């Protein structure tokens, strides 16, 4: 299956929040990762993980940002083969 990375961008006029993606690692490197984004690991390590996912052929990163600061994100990635739910062939 071919997974195209079709870029989209939305700018919310009232708050100047930009939602865009999928964003390649080369673009992510130009942004600052907000220090409070620590749900999965410390923010610096989480940002490194996002850069890795963005570099994968099937990885997708959609970000919410204000100017040059990432304030939120979502990742789309196939599950690790060791994960139980990876066997459902979705």
PDB file of N, CA, C and O in Angstrom:
ATOM      1  N   UNK A   1       0.841  -1.174   0.000  1.00  0.00           N
ATOM      2  CA  UNK A   1       0.000   0.000   0.000  1.00  0.00           C
ATOM      3  C   UNK A   1       0.885   1.236   0.000  1.00  0.00           C
ATOM      4  O   UNK A   1       1.866   1.308   0.741  1.00  0.00           O
ATOM      5  N   UNK A   2       0.538   2.198  -0.828  1.00  0.00           N
ATOM      6  CA  UNK A   2       1.307   3.433  -0.899  1.00  0.00           C
ATOM      7  C   UNK A   2       0.650   4.483  -0.006  1.00  0.00           C
ATOM      8  O   UNK A   2      -0.546   4.749  -0.123  1.00  0.00           O
ATOM      9  N   UNK A   3       1.436   5.070   0.880  1.00  0.00           N
ATOM     10  CA  UNK A   3       0.928   6.077   1.809  1.00  0.00           C
ATOM     11  C   UNK A   3       1.526   7.424   1.431  1.00  0.00           C
ATOM     12  O   UNK A   3       2.692   7.703   1.711  1.00  0.00           O
ATOM     13  N   UNK A   4       0.713   8.251   0.793  1.00  0.00           N
ATOM     14  CA  UNK A   4       1.171   9.569   0.371  1.00  0.00           C
ATOM     15  C   UNK A   4       1.152  10.533   1.550  1.00  0.00           C
ATOM     16  O   UNK A   4       0.271  10.463   2.406  1.00  0.00           O
ATOM     17  N   UNK A   5       2.113  11.416   1.587  1.00  0.00           N
ATOM     18  CA  UNK A   5       2.160  12.446   2.616  1.00  0.00           C
ATOM     19  C   UNK A   5       1.667  13.739   1.973  1.00  0.00           C
ATOM     20  O   UNK A   5       2.444  14.475   1.365  1.00  0.00           O
ATOM     21  N   UNK A   6       0.380  14.006   2.109  1.00  0.00           N
ATOM     22  CA  UNK A   6      -0.227  15.196   1.542  1.00  0.00           C
ATOM     23  C   UNK A   6      -0.287  16.278   2.608  1.00  0.00           C
ATOM     24  O   UNK A   6      -1.017  16.152   3.591  1.00  0.00           O
ATOM     25  N   UNK A   7       0.475  17.331   2.411  1.00  0.00           N
ATOM     26  CA  UNK A   7       0.597  18.408   3.386  1.00  0.00           C
ATOM     27  C   UNK A   7      -0.654  19.274   3.409  1.00  0.00           C
ATOM     28  O   UNK A   7      -1.199  19.609   2.357  1.00  0.00           O
ATOM     29  N   UNK A   8      -1.111  19.637   4.601  1.00  0.00           N
ATOM     30  CA  UNK A   8      -2.236  20.550   4.803  1.00  0.00           C
ATOM     31  C   UNK A   8      -1.862  21.556   5.879  1.00  0.00           C
ATOM     32  O   UNK A   8      -1.047  21.277   6.759  1.00  0.00           O
ATOM     33  N   UNK A   9      -2.478  22.740   5.791  1.00  0.00           N
ATOM     34  CA  UNK A   9      -2.207  23.777   6.791  1.00  0.00           C
ATOM     35  C   UNK A   9      -3.479  24.581   7.039  1.00  0.00           C
ATOM     36  O   UNK A   9      -4.164  24.990   6.102  1.00  0.00           O
ATOM     37  N   UNK A  10      -3.783  24.800   8.320  1.00  0.00           N
ATOM     38  CA  UNK A  10      -4.930  25.600   8.730  1.00  0.00           C
ATOM     39  C   UNK A  10      -4.429  26.632   9.729  1.00  0.00           C
ATOM     40  O   UNK A  10      -3.702  26.291  10.661  1.00  0.00           O
ATOM     41  N   UNK A  11      -4.810  27.884   9.542  1.00  0.00           N
ATOM     42  CA  UNK A  11      -4.426  28.925  10.499  1.00  0.00           C
ATOM     43  C   UNK A  11      -5.691  29.479  11.135  1.00  0.00           C
ATOM     44  O   UNK A  11      -6.584  29.967  10.442  1.00  0.00           O
ATOM     45  N   UNK A  12      -5.761  29.400  12.459  1.00  0.00           N
ATOM     46  CA  UNK A  12      -6.887  29.938  13.205  1.00  0.00           C
ATOM     47  C   UNK A  12      -6.648  31.432  13.386  1.00  0.00           C
ATOM     48  O   UNK A  12      -5.690  31.838  14.044  1.00  0.00           O
ATOM     49  N   UNK A  13      -7.510  32.240  12.806  1.00  0.00           N
ATOM     50  CA  UNK A  13      -7.292  33.692  12.771  1.00  0.00           C
ATOM     51  C   UNK A  13      -7.287  34.351  14.148  1.00  0.00           C
ATOM     52  O   UNK A  13      -6.481  35.249  14.391  1.00  0.00           O
ATOM     53  N   UNK A  14      -8.160  33.931  15.044  1.00  0.00           N
ATOM     54  CA  UNK A  14      -8.296  34.616  16.335  1.00  0.00           C
ATOM     55  C   UNK A  14      -7.117  34.372  17.264  1.00  0.00           C
ATOM     56  O   UNK A  14      -6.798  35.240  18.077  1.00  0.00           O
ATOM     57  N   UNK A  15      -6.457  33.219  17.171  1.00  0.00           N
ATOM     58  CA  UNK A  15      -5.400  32.891  18.121  1.00  0.00           C
ATOM     59  C   UNK A  15      -4.025  32.732  17.484  1.00  0.00           C
ATOM     60  O   UNK A  15      -3.038  32.546  18.196  1.00  0.00           O
ATOM     61  N   UNK A  16      -3.942  32.799  16.185  1.00  0.00           N
ATOM     62  CA  UNK A  16      -2.677  32.601  15.466  1.00  0.00           C
ATOM     63  C   UNK A  16      -2.073  31.224  15.708  1.00  0.00           C
ATOM     64  O   UNK A  16      -0.852  31.072  15.723  1.00  0.00           O
ATOM     65  N   UNK A  17      -2.922  30.224  15.897  1.00  0.00           N
ATOM     66  CA  UNK A  17      -2.453  28.842  16.003  1.00  0.00           C
ATOM     67  C   UNK A  17      -2.501  28.231  14.615  1.00  0.00           C
ATOM     68  O   UNK A  17      -3.506  28.333  13.912  1.00  0.00           O
ATOM     69  N   UNK A  18      -1.417  27.604  14.233  1.00  0.00           N
ATOM     70  CA  UNK A  18      -1.321  26.942  12.932  1.00  0.00           C
ATOM     71  C   UNK A  18      -1.307  25.438  13.168  1.00  0.00           C
ATOM     72  O   UNK A  18      -0.537  24.934  13.985  1.00  0.00           O
ATOM     73  N   UNK A  19      -2.164  24.732  12.448  1.00  0.00           N
ATOM     74  CA  UNK A  19      -2.174  23.269  12.476  1.00  0.00           C
ATOM     75  C   UNK A  19      -1.716  22.824  11.100  1.00  0.00           C
ATOM     76  O   UNK A  19      -2.307  23.209  10.091  1.00  0.00           O
ATOM     77  N   UNK A  20      -0.668  22.014  11.052  1.00  0.00           N
ATOM     78  CA  UNK A  20      -0.115  21.618   9.761  1.00  0.00           C
ATOM     79  C   UNK A  20       0.504  20.238   9.819  1.00  0.00           C
ATOM     80  O   UNK A  20       0.883  19.741  10.880  1.00  0.00           O
ATOM     81  N   UNK A  21       0.593  19.641   8.656  1.00  0.00           N
ATOM     82  CA  UNK A  21       1.249  18.357   8.565  1.00  0.00           C
ATOM     83  C   UNK A  21       0.726  17.539   7.402  1.00  0.00           C
ATOM     84  O   UNK A  21      -0.220  17.949   6.729  1.00  0.00           O
ATOM     85  N   UNK A  22       1.318  16.409   7.164  1.00  0.00           N
ATOM     86  CA  UNK A  22       2.452  15.863   7.897  1.00  0.00           C
ATOM     87  C   UNK A  22       3.694  16.732   7.701  1.00  0.00           C
ATOM     88  O   UNK A  22       3.970  17.221   6.606  1.00  0.00           O
ATOM     89  N   UNK A  23       4.422  16.904   8.781  1.00  0.00           N
ATOM     90  CA  UNK A  23       5.609  17.749   8.778  1.00  0.00           C
ATOM     91  C   UNK A  23       6.856  16.869   8.751  1.00  0.00           C
ATOM     92  O   UNK A  23       7.006  15.988   9.598  1.00  0.00           O
ATOM     93  N   UNK A  24       7.753  17.095   7.789  1.00  0.00           N
ATOM     94  CA  UNK A  24       8.989  16.296   7.740  1.00  0.00           C
ATOM     95  C   UNK A  24       9.947  16.694   8.859  1.00  0.00           C
ATOM     96  O   UNK A  24       9.845  17.784   9.422  1.00  0.00           O
ATOM     97  N   UNK A  25      10.867  15.806   9.170  1.00  0.00           N
ATOM     98  CA  UNK A  25      11.849  16.061  10.231  1.00  0.00           C
ATOM     99  C   UNK A  25      12.641  17.339   9.959  1.00  0.00           C
ATOM    100  O   UNK A  25      12.962  18.077  10.891  1.00  0.00           O
ATOM    101  N   UNK A  26      12.957  17.606   8.691  1.00  0.00           N
ATOM    102  CA  UNK A  26      13.737  18.798   8.352  1.00  0.00           C
ATOM    103  C   UNK A  26      12.998  20.090   8.714  1.00  0.00           C
ATOM    104  O   UNK A  26      13.640  21.090   9.036  1.00  0.00           O
ATOM    105  N   UNK A  27      11.674  20.086   8.667  1.00  0.00           N
ATOM    106  CA  UNK A  27      10.882  21.250   9.072  1.00  0.00           C
ATOM    107  C   UNK A  27      10.751  21.299  10.591  1.00  0.00           C
ATOM    108  O   UNK A  27      10.858  22.370  11.189  1.00  0.00           O
ATOM    109  N   UNK A  28      10.520  20.142  11.219  1.00  0.00           N
ATOM    110  CA  UNK A  28      10.395  20.095  12.681  1.00  0.00           C
ATOM    111  C   UNK A  28      11.634  20.651  13.366  1.00  0.00           C
ATOM    112  O   UNK A  28      11.530  21.303  14.405  1.00  0.00           O
ATOM    113  N   UNK A  29      12.791  20.402  12.800  1.00  0.00           N
ATOM    114  CA  UNK A  29      14.046  20.863  13.403  1.00  0.00           C
ATOM    115  C   UNK A  29      14.108  22.384  13.542  1.00  0.00           C
ATOM    116  O   UNK A  29      14.880  22.905  14.346  1.00  0.00           O
ATOM    117  N   UNK A  30      13.293  23.099  12.756  1.00  0.00           N
ATOM    118  CA  UNK A  30      13.293  24.563  12.800  1.00  0.00           C
ATOM    119  C   UNK A  30      12.397  25.132  13.892  1.00  0.00           C
ATOM    120  O   UNK A  30      12.365  26.345  14.094  1.00  0.00           O
ATOM    121  N   UNK A  31      11.666  24.268  14.601  1.00  0.00           N
ATOM    122  CA  UNK A  31      10.724  24.712  15.621  1.00  0.00           C
ATOM    123  C   UNK A  31      11.240  24.406  17.018  1.00  0.00           C
ATOM    124  O   UNK A  31      12.143  23.590  17.205  1.00  0.00           O
ATOM    125  N   UNK A  32      10.645  25.077  17.989  1.00  0.00           N
ATOM    126  CA  UNK A  32      10.924  24.845  19.406  1.00  0.00           C
ATOM    127  C   UNK A  32       9.806  23.956  19.941  1.00  0.00           C
ATOM    128  O   UNK A  32       8.632  24.195  19.658  1.00  0.00           O
ATOM    129  N   UNK A  33      10.161  22.950  20.701  1.00  0.00           N
ATOM    130  CA  UNK A  33       9.191  22.032  21.285  1.00  0.00           C
ATOM    131  C   UNK A  33       8.861  22.550  22.680  1.00  0.00           C
ATOM    132  O   UNK A  33       9.754  22.684  23.517  1.00  0.00           O
ATOM    133  N   UNK A  34       7.594  22.840  22.937  1.00  0.00           N
ATOM    134  CA  UNK A  34       7.198  23.434  24.218  1.00  0.00           C
ATOM    135  C   UNK A  34       7.622  22.535  25.381  1.00  0.00           C
ATOM    136  O   UNK A  34       7.434  21.320  25.328  1.00  0.00           O
ATOM    137  N   UNK A  35       8.184  23.121  26.412  1.00  0.00           N
ATOM    138  CA  UNK A  35       8.747  22.371  27.550  1.00  0.00           C
ATOM    139  C   UNK A  35       7.697  21.632  28.374  1.00  0.00           C
ATOM    140  O   UNK A  35       8.046  20.732  29.138  1.00  0.00           O
ATOM    141  N   UNK A  36       6.410  21.992  28.237  1.00  0.00           N
ATOM    142  CA  UNK A  36       5.353  21.303  28.996  1.00  0.00           C
ATOM    143  C   UNK A  36       4.808  20.064  28.293  1.00  0.00           C
ATOM    144  O   UNK A  36       3.936  19.390  28.840  1.00  0.00           O
ATOM    145  N   UNK A  37       5.294  19.748  27.106  1.00  0.00           N
ATOM    146  CA  UNK A  37       4.842  18.548  26.393  1.00  0.00           C
ATOM    147  C   UNK A  37       5.630  17.345  26.911  1.00  0.00           C
ATOM    148  O   UNK A  37       6.610  16.919  26.298  1.00  0.00           O
ATOM    149  N   UNK A  38       5.190  16.809  28.040  1.00  0.00           N
ATOM    150  CA  UNK A  38       5.949  15.763  28.747  1.00  0.00           C
ATOM    151  C   UNK A  38       5.119  14.514  29.053  1.00  0.00           C
ATOM    152  O   UNK A  38       5.460  13.775  29.976  1.00  0.00           O
ATOM    153  N   UNK A  39       4.056  14.259  28.317  1.00  0.00           N
ATOM    154  CA  UNK A  39       3.180  13.131  28.629  1.00  0.00           C
ATOM    155  C   UNK A  39       3.887  11.784  28.541  1.00  0.00           C
ATOM    156  O   UNK A  39       3.682  10.928  29.402  1.00  0.00           O
ATOM    157  N   UNK A  40       4.712  11.579  27.523  1.00  0.00           N
ATOM    158  CA  UNK A  40       5.344  10.281  27.309  1.00  0.00           C
ATOM    159  C   UNK A  40       6.765  10.192  27.846  1.00  0.00           C
ATOM    160  O   UNK A  40       7.218   9.119  28.245  1.00  0.00           O
ATOM    161  N   UNK A  41       7.462  11.310  27.855  1.00  0.00           N
ATOM    162  CA  UNK A  41       8.844  11.380  28.333  1.00  0.00           C
ATOM    163  C   UNK A  41       9.230  12.847  28.426  1.00  0.00           C
ATOM    164  O   UNK A  41       8.459  13.702  27.989  1.00  0.00           O
ATOM    165  N   UNK A  42      10.392  13.172  28.976  1.00  0.00           N
ATOM    166  CA  UNK A  42      10.796  14.582  29.030  1.00  0.00           C
ATOM    167  C   UNK A  42      10.740  15.217  27.632  1.00  0.00           C
ATOM    168  O   UNK A  42      10.991  14.549  26.629  1.00  0.00           O
ATOM    169  N   UNK A  43      10.414  16.488  27.582  1.00  0.00           N
ATOM    170  CA  UNK A  43      10.142  17.151  26.305  1.00  0.00           C
ATOM    171  C   UNK A  43      11.285  17.026  25.291  1.00  0.00           C
ATOM    172  O   UNK A  43      11.020  16.835  24.104  1.00  0.00           O
ATOM    173  N   UNK A  44      12.521  17.125  25.717  1.00  0.00           N
ATOM    174  CA  UNK A  44      13.638  17.018  24.768  1.00  0.00           C
ATOM    175  C   UNK A  44      13.699  15.626  24.143  1.00  0.00           C
ATOM    176  O   UNK A  44      13.949  15.486  22.946  1.00  0.00           O
ATOM    177  N   UNK A  45      13.471  14.607  24.955  1.00  0.00           N
ATOM    178  CA  UNK A  45      13.488  13.236  24.432  1.00  0.00           C
ATOM    179  C   UNK A  45      12.264  12.969  23.556  1.00  0.00           C
ATOM    180  O   UNK A  45      12.354  12.243  22.566  1.00  0.00           O
ATOM    181  N   UNK A  46      11.130  13.550  23.918  1.00  0.00           N
ATOM    182  CA  UNK A  46       9.929  13.376  23.099  1.00  0.00           C
ATOM    183  C   UNK A  46      10.119  14.031  21.738  1.00  0.00           C
ATOM    184  O   UNK A  46       9.700  13.482  20.720  1.00  0.00           O
ATOM    185  N   UNK A  47      10.744  15.194  21.715  1.00  0.00           N
ATOM    186  CA  UNK A  47      11.003  15.872  20.447  1.00  0.00           C
ATOM    187  C   UNK A  47      11.924  15.023  19.569  1.00  0.00           C
ATOM    188  O   UNK A  47      11.716  14.944  18.358  1.00  0.00           O
ATOM    189  N   UNK A  48      12.925  14.397  20.154  1.00  0.00           N
ATOM    190  CA  UNK A  48      13.804  13.514  19.387  1.00  0.00           C
ATOM    191  C   UNK A  48      13.024  12.324  18.818  1.00  0.00           C
ATOM    192  O   UNK A  48      13.267  11.895  17.690  1.00  0.00           O
ATOM    193  N   UNK A  49      12.088  11.800  19.605  1.00  0.00           N
ATOM    194  CA  UNK A  49      11.250  10.696  19.122  1.00  0.00           C
ATOM    195  C   UNK A  49      10.390  11.149  17.946  1.00  0.00           C
ATOM    196  O   UNK A  49      10.222  10.403  16.981  1.00  0.00           O
ATOM    197  N   UNK A  50       9.845  12.359  18.015  1.00  0.00           N
ATOM    198  CA  UNK A  50       9.039  12.882  16.907  1.00  0.00           C
ATOM    199  C   UNK A  50       9.870  13.044  15.645  1.00  0.00           C
ATOM    200  O   UNK A  50       9.400  12.751  14.545  1.00  0.00           O
ATOM    201  N   UNK A  51      11.091  13.504  15.799  1.00  0.00           N
ATOM    202  CA  UNK A  51      11.971  13.639  14.636  1.00  0.00           C
ATOM    203  C   UNK A  51      12.203  12.284  13.978  1.00  0.00           C
ATOM    204  O   UNK A  51      12.230  12.173  12.752  1.00  0.00           O
ATOM    205  N   UNK A  52      12.370  11.256  14.807  1.00  0.00           N
ATOM    206  CA  UNK A  52      12.548   9.907  14.274  1.00  0.00           C
ATOM    207  C   UNK A  52      11.323   9.405  13.534  1.00  0.00           C
ATOM    208  O   UNK A  52      11.444   8.814  12.461  1.00  0.00           O
ATOM    209  N   UNK A  53      10.147   9.631  14.094  1.00  0.00           N
ATOM    210  CA  UNK A  53       8.905   9.197  13.454  1.00  0.00           C
ATOM    211  C   UNK A  53       8.692   9.952  12.148  1.00  0.00           C
ATOM    212  O   UNK A  53       8.281   9.362  11.148  1.00  0.00           O
ATOM    213  N   UNK A  54       8.967  11.244  12.152  1.00  0.00           N
ATOM    214  CA  UNK A  54       8.777  12.058  10.945  1.00  0.00           C
ATOM    215  C   UNK A  54       9.681  11.594   9.807  1.00  0.00           C
ATOM    216  O   UNK A  54       9.352  11.781   8.635  1.00  0.00           O
ATOM    217  N   UNK A  55      10.806  10.998  10.142  1.00  0.00           N
ATOM    218  CA  UNK A  55      11.732  10.519   9.125  1.00  0.00           C
ATOM    219  C   UNK A  55      11.359   9.178   8.522  1.00  0.00           C
ATOM    220  O   UNK A  55      11.952   8.771   7.523  1.00  0.00           O
ATOM    221  N   UNK A  56      10.396   8.484   9.100  1.00  0.00           N
ATOM    222  CA  UNK A  56       9.964   7.185   8.581  1.00  0.00           C
ATOM    223  C   UNK A  56       9.035   7.362   7.384  1.00  0.00           C
ATOM    224  O   UNK A  56       8.262   8.318   7.331  1.00  0.00           O
ATOM    225  N   UNK A  57       9.110   6.447   6.430  1.00  0.00           N
ATOM    226  CA  UNK A  57       8.258   6.530   5.243  1.00  0.00           C
ATOM    227  C   UNK A  57       6.781   6.490   5.592  1.00  0.00           C
ATOM    228  O   UNK A  57       5.978   7.158   4.941  1.00  0.00           O
ATOM    229  N   UNK A  58       6.406   5.721   6.606  1.00  0.00           N
ATOM    230  CA  UNK A  58       4.992   5.612   6.977  1.00  0.00           C
ATOM    231  C   UNK A  58       4.634   6.440   8.205  1.00  0.00           C
ATOM    232  O   UNK A  58       3.503   6.353   8.682  1.00  0.00           O
ATOM    233  N   UNK A  59       5.547   7.230   8.727  1.00  0.00           N
ATOM    234  CA  UNK A  59       5.286   8.063   9.898  1.00  0.00           C
ATOM    235  C   UNK A  59       4.694   9.402   9.510  1.00  0.00           C
ATOM    236  O   UNK A  59       5.096  10.000   8.512  1.00  0.00           O
ATOM    237  N   UNK A  60       3.752   9.868  10.287  1.00  0.00           N
ATOM    238  CA  UNK A  60       3.110  11.161  10.054  1.00  0.00           C
ATOM    239  C   UNK A  60       3.067  11.942  11.368  1.00  0.00           C
ATOM    240  O   UNK A  60       2.677  11.405  12.404  1.00  0.00           O
ATOM    241  N   UNK A  61       3.468  13.204  11.317  1.00  0.00           N
ATOM    242  CA  UNK A  61       3.391  14.090  12.464  1.00  0.00           C
ATOM    243  C   UNK A  61       2.558  15.303  12.054  1.00  0.00           C
ATOM    244  O   UNK A  61       2.898  16.007  11.104  1.00  0.00           O
ATOM    245  N   UNK A  62       1.470  15.537  12.774  1.00  0.00           N
ATOM    246  CA  UNK A  62       0.648  16.732  12.582  1.00  0.00           C
ATOM    247  C   UNK A  62       0.889  17.592  13.822  1.00  0.00           C
ATOM    248  O   UNK A  62       0.768  17.109  14.948  1.00  0.00           O
ATOM    249  N   UNK A  63       1.229  18.866  13.615  1.00  0.00           N
ATOM    250  CA  UNK A  63       1.555  19.726  14.756  1.00  0.00           C
ATOM    251  C   UNK A  63       0.591  20.912  14.857  1.00  0.00           C
ATOM    252  O   UNK A  63       0.002  21.348  13.867  1.00  0.00           O
ATOM    253  N   UNK A  64       0.453  21.410  16.068  1.00  0.00           N
ATOM    254  CA  UNK A  64      -0.195  22.696  16.343  1.00  0.00           C
ATOM    255  C   UNK A  64       0.918  23.592  16.864  1.00  0.00           C
ATOM    256  O   UNK A  64       1.666  23.203  17.761  1.00  0.00           O
ATOM    257  N   UNK A  65       1.029  24.796  16.301  1.00  0.00           N
ATOM    258  CA  UNK A  65       2.117  25.677  16.717  1.00  0.00           C
ATOM    259  C   UNK A  65       1.675  27.127  16.729  1.00  0.00           C
ATOM    260  O   UNK A  65       0.717  27.516  16.061  1.00  0.00           O
ATOM    261  N   UNK A  66       2.390  27.904  17.499  1.00  0.00           N
ATOM    262  CA  UNK A  66       2.275  29.357  17.486  1.00  0.00           C
ATOM    263  C   UNK A  66       3.638  29.872  17.068  1.00  0.00           C
ATOM    264  O   UNK A  66       4.634  29.630  17.750  1.00  0.00           O
ATOM    265  N   UNK A  67       3.685  30.573  15.965  1.00  0.00           N
ATOM    266  CA  UNK A  67       4.939  31.031  15.375  1.00  0.00           C
ATOM    267  C   UNK A  67       5.909  29.862  15.239  1.00  0.00           C
ATOM    268  O   UNK A  67       5.735  29.031  14.348  1.00  0.00           O
ATOM    269  N   UNK A  68       6.936  29.774  16.105  1.00  0.00           N
ATOM    270  CA  UNK A  68       7.917  28.696  15.957  1.00  0.00           C
ATOM    271  C   UNK A  68       7.910  27.705  17.121  1.00  0.00           C
ATOM    272  O   UNK A  68       8.860  26.937  17.273  1.00  0.00           O
ATOM    273  N   UNK A  69       6.855  27.706  17.950  1.00  0.00           N
ATOM    274  CA  UNK A  69       6.776  26.807  19.096  1.00  0.00           C
ATOM    275  C   UNK A  69       5.679  25.771  18.898  1.00  0.00           C
ATOM    276  O   UNK A  69       4.515  26.115  18.694  1.00  0.00           O
ATOM    277  N   UNK A  70       6.061  24.498  18.962  1.00  0.00           N
ATOM    278  CA  UNK A  70       5.096  23.402  18.874  1.00  0.00           C
ATOM    279  C   UNK A  70       4.379  23.306  20.212  1.00  0.00           C
ATOM    280  O   UNK A  70       5.006  23.128  21.257  1.00  0.00           O
ATOM    281  N   UNK A  71       3.034  23.429  20.164  1.00  0.00           N
ATOM    282  CA  UNK A  71       2.247  23.395  21.398  1.00  0.00           C
ATOM    283  C   UNK A  71       1.384  22.139  21.494  1.00  0.00           C
ATOM    284  O   UNK A  71       0.732  21.911  22.514  1.00  0.00           O
ATOM    285  N   UNK A  72       1.377  21.337  20.457  1.00  0.00           N
ATOM    286  CA  UNK A  72       0.621  20.086  20.456  1.00  0.00           C
ATOM    287  C   UNK A  72       0.961  19.293  19.211  1.00  0.00           C
ATOM    288  O   UNK A  72       1.469  19.842  18.233  1.00  0.00           O
ATOM    289  N   UNK A  73       0.681  18.002  19.252  1.00  0.00           N
ATOM    290  CA  UNK A  73       0.994  17.166  18.086  1.00  0.00           C
ATOM    291  C   UNK A  73       0.208  15.868  18.164  1.00  0.00           C
ATOM    292  O   UNK A  73      -0.301  15.484  19.218  1.00  0.00           O
ATOM    293  N   UNK A  74       0.125  15.213  17.031  1.00  0.00           N
ATOM    294  CA  UNK A  74      -0.427  13.865  16.957  1.00  0.00           C
ATOM    295  C   UNK A  74       0.468  13.085  15.994  1.00  0.00           C
ATOM    296  O   UNK A  74       0.932  13.621  14.987  1.00  0.00           O
ATOM    297  N   UNK A  75       0.701  11.824  16.317  1.00  0.00           N
ATOM    298  CA  UNK A  75       1.515  10.980  15.448  1.00  0.00           C
ATOM    299  C   UNK A  75       0.648   9.867  14.871  1.00  0.00           C
ATOM    300  O   UNK A  75      -0.255   9.352  15.531  1.00  0.00           O
ATOM    301  N   UNK A  76       0.942   9.514  13.638  1.00  0.00           N
ATOM    302  CA  UNK A  76       0.318   8.365  12.987  1.00  0.00           C
ATOM    303  C   UNK A  76       1.447   7.444  12.561  1.00  0.00           C
ATOM    304  O   UNK A  76       2.344   7.837  11.814  1.00  0.00           O
ATOM    305  N   UNK A  77       1.387   6.216  13.047  1.00  0.00           N
ATOM    306  CA  UNK A  77       2.459   5.266  12.796  1.00  0.00           C
ATOM    307  C   UNK A  77       1.913   3.861  12.965  1.00  0.00           C
ATOM    308  O   UNK A  77       1.065   3.617  13.823  1.00  0.00           O
ATOM    309  N   UNK A  78       2.395   2.943  12.153  1.00  0.00           N
ATOM    310  CA  UNK A  78       1.985   1.557  12.322  1.00  0.00           C
ATOM    311  C   UNK A  78       2.456   1.053  13.678  1.00  0.00           C
ATOM    312  O   UNK A  78       3.499   1.482  14.172  1.00  0.00           O
ATOM    313  N   UNK A  79       1.703   0.153  14.277  1.00  0.00           N
ATOM    314  CA  UNK A  79       2.111  -0.357  15.594  1.00  0.00           C
ATOM    315  C   UNK A  79       3.368  -1.221  15.493  1.00  0.00           C
ATOM    316  O   UNK A  79       3.639  -1.829  14.458  1.00  0.00           O
ATOM    317  N   UNK A  80       4.110  -1.261  16.564  1.00  0.00           N
ATOM    318  CA  UNK A  80       5.269  -2.131  16.652  1.00  0.00           C
ATOM    319  C   UNK A  80       4.788  -3.577  16.523  1.00  0.00           C
ATOM    320  O   UNK A  80       3.763  -3.922  17.112  1.00  0.00           O
ATOM    321  N   UNK A  81       5.482  -4.429  15.782  1.00  0.00           N
ATOM    322  CA  UNK A  81       5.058  -5.826  15.628  1.00  0.00           C
ATOM    323  C   UNK A  81       4.902  -6.570  16.955  1.00  0.00           C
ATOM    324  O   UNK A  81       4.197  -7.578  17.009  1.00  0.00           O
ATOM    325  N   UNK A  82       5.537  -6.100  18.015  1.00  0.00           N
ATOM    326  CA  UNK A  82       5.407  -6.749  19.312  1.00  0.00           C
ATOM    327  C   UNK A  82       4.118  -6.374  20.033  1.00  0.00           C
ATOM    328  O   UNK A  82       3.742  -7.024  21.009  1.00  0.00           O
ATOM    329  N   UNK A  83       3.436  -5.329  19.560  1.00  0.00           N
ATOM    330  CA  UNK A  83       2.175  -4.922  20.178  1.00  0.00           C
ATOM    331  C   UNK A  83       1.068  -5.892  19.777  1.00  0.00           C
ATOM    332  O   UNK A  83       0.978  -6.297  18.617  1.00  0.00           O
ATOM    333  N   UNK A  84       0.232  -6.260  20.737  1.00  0.00           N
ATOM    334  CA  UNK A  84      -0.849  -7.214  20.483  1.00  0.00           C
ATOM    335  C   UNK A  84      -1.774  -6.744  19.370  1.00  0.00           C
ATOM    336  O   UNK A  84      -2.183  -7.555  18.539  1.00  0.00           O
ATOM    337  N   UNK A  85      -2.111  -5.478  19.328  1.00  0.00           N
ATOM    338  CA  UNK A  85      -3.064  -4.985  18.348  1.00  0.00           C
ATOM    339  C   UNK A  85      -2.482  -4.837  16.943  1.00  0.00           C
ATOM    340  O   UNK A  85      -3.203  -4.469  16.015  1.00  0.00           O
ATOM    341  N   UNK A  86      -1.180  -5.118  16.773  1.00  0.00           N
ATOM    342  CA  UNK A  86      -0.573  -5.046  15.444  1.00  0.00           C
ATOM    343  C   UNK A  86      -0.994  -6.240  14.573  1.00  0.00           C
ATOM    344  O   UNK A  86      -0.770  -6.223  13.363  1.00  0.00           O
ATOM    345  N   UNK A  87      -1.589  -7.257  15.163  1.00  0.00           N
ATOM    346  CA  UNK A  87      -1.946  -8.463  14.410  1.00  0.00           C
ATOM    347  C   UNK A  87      -3.326  -8.378  13.760  1.00  0.00           C
ATOM    348  O   UNK A  87      -3.751  -9.336  13.115  1.00  0.00           O
ATOM    349  N   UNK A  88      -4.036  -7.264  13.911  1.00  0.00           N
ATOM    350  CA  UNK A  88      -5.396  -7.172  13.387  1.00  0.00           C
ATOM    351  C   UNK A  88      -5.464  -6.829  11.900  1.00  0.00           C
ATOM    352  O   UNK A  88      -6.557  -6.799  11.335  1.00  0.00           O
ATOM    353  N   UNK A  89      -4.338  -6.572  11.259  1.00  0.00           N
ATOM    354  CA  UNK A  89      -4.284  -6.295   9.821  1.00  0.00           C
ATOM    355  C   UNK A  89      -5.236  -5.187   9.401  1.00  0.00           C
ATOM    356  O   UNK A  89      -5.983  -5.336   8.434  1.00  0.00           O
ATOM    357  N   UNK A  90      -5.210  -4.084  10.123  1.00  0.00           N
ATOM    358  CA  UNK A  90      -6.105  -2.973   9.804  1.00  0.00           C
ATOM    359  C   UNK A  90      -5.626  -2.237   8.561  1.00  0.00           C
ATOM    360  O   UNK A  90      -6.254  -1.268   8.136  1.00  0.00           O
TER     361      UNK A  90
END
